[in-house]
């Protein structure tokens, strides 16, 4: 007997749409629906950050990059400790990048920069790259961040990341 596809959630069933982020064939449609829904979908998206499915957490972090509100900032900071490297990288981007935001909310540096600096020493080179990229956005206005990036440029074993940190530390 062939399996029957489940119908898509109602338009206002944001929890259902967040769950669809874990279904590869529905993921893009779910992202588009949640993004178009805007602020009313944010509470469900925030709850999606606690999903056991890393694909759901990744998508939720990416959506919050565009739909960020003040209540979601602590959730993104907690995502910096996620077990999935891509969730961490996307959370770093969401916290640092002003260009993607649709609203007025901008995370305060004091809420996440110290953790971002710690991630410069991560064992995972992808996490280090994400931290360098995120912190580079602040280097021109934060001498402490520029100094941390200069330290990475002097000690980073990966030549590509070393150069990335060198360039980022010289901004401003």
N, C-alpha and C positions, 0 to 999 in steps of 0.2 A: 504494500500500500504506500503510495507516494505521500510524503509529508506535505502538509498544507502550510502555506505561508501565513503568518499572522498578519492581520491588518495593521496599518500604521495607526499610531495613537491619534486621539482627537487633537485638534489644534491647540487647545489649552491644557493638554496633559503633558506638562513640561518634564515631569519625572519619566513618563513613557518615552519622550523624545531623547532624554539623556540616556536611557537604557538602549535606545537604538544606536547610539554612538559605538556600542560594542559589537554591532552587527556590520561586518565589512560592506555588505551590499547596500546598507541603509545609511552608512555613516555620513556621506556627503549631504544627503537630503536632510538628515537630522541636524547637521551643523548649520545648514542654510536656514532651516526653520527656526532654530534657537537664536541665531544671529538676527534674523528678521523680527523675531518676537521681542527682542530687546530686554529692557530692565525687568519685565515681569518674569522672564525665564531665569534670571540670575540666581535666585535662591535654589532652584533645582540644579543648576549648573554647579553651584558651590557644593551641594551635597554630593554631586558626582565625583568630586575630588577624593572622596572616601571609598569609591568603588573598589572592589577586588580586581577589576579588569583594568589593566594598565592602559589599554586603548581608550577606555572611557575617561580615565584621569588625564591622559594626554590631550584629548579633544577638549575636555572641560577647561584645562589651563589655557589652551589656545583661544577658546571662546572668551574667557575672562580677560585676555589681552585686549580684546575689543570692547567688552561690556563691563569693564571694571567699575566697581563701586567701592566706597570706603569699607563696607562690611566684608568684602571679599579679600581685602589686602592681607589680613592675618592668615587666611586660608592659603594664599599664594606663598606666604612666608613659610608656612608649614610644609608646603609642597617642595621646598628646597631640601627637605630631608627624605623625599620619596625614594623608594627602592629602585624605581625605574629612571635611568639616566635621562631619557628624553623628557620625562615629566620635569625633572630638575632643570634641564636646559630651557625648556619652554617657560617655566616659572621665572627663571632669571630674566629672560627676555621680557616677559609680561611686566615684571616689576621695574625694569629699567627703561623700556621704550615708550616714549610719549607719542610717537608717530602713529601707532595703531589705534589709540584710544578714540572712542566715539564721544565720550562724555567729558566732563570736567575733572574727574577724579585722577589724581596723580599720587602714587605712593610716596610717602616721605622716605628719604634716603636712610634716616635713622632706624627705620623698621627692618631693613634687610641688608644694608651694606656690610655690616660686620660678618654676617653669615656668608655673603658673597665673597668677601676677602678670605674667609676660611676655606671656601671651595676652590680657591686658587691652588690649594695643596692637595686636592682630591687625588686619589689613585687613578681615577678614570680621566684619560686625556680629553674626552668629550665634555665632561663636566668642567674641567679646567678651561677649555675653549669657551664654553658658555659663560663662565665667570669672567674671563678676560673681556669677552664681547660686551657683557652687561655693564661691567665696571668702567669700560672705556667710555661709555656714554656720560660718565660723571667726572672723569679725570680732569677736565678743564676747570671745574668748579670745586673740586675736592682734592687738595694737596695730599691728604692721607691716602686717597685712592691712587693718585698718580705715583706715590712712593711705593705702594704695594705692588703696582704693576711694574715699576722699575726693578723691584726685588725679584719678581718673577722673570723678567727679562734677563736677569743676571744668573739665575739658577735653574731655569726650566730645562729639562733634558731634551724635550722635543724641539727641534730647530724651527719648525713652523709656528709652534705656540710661542717660542722665545721671541721670534720676530713680531708676531702679533702683539705680544705684551710690550715689546720695545716701542712699536709704533703708537700703541695706546698710551703709553706713559709719556710720550712727547707731545701729546695733544695740548693745545692751549699755549 
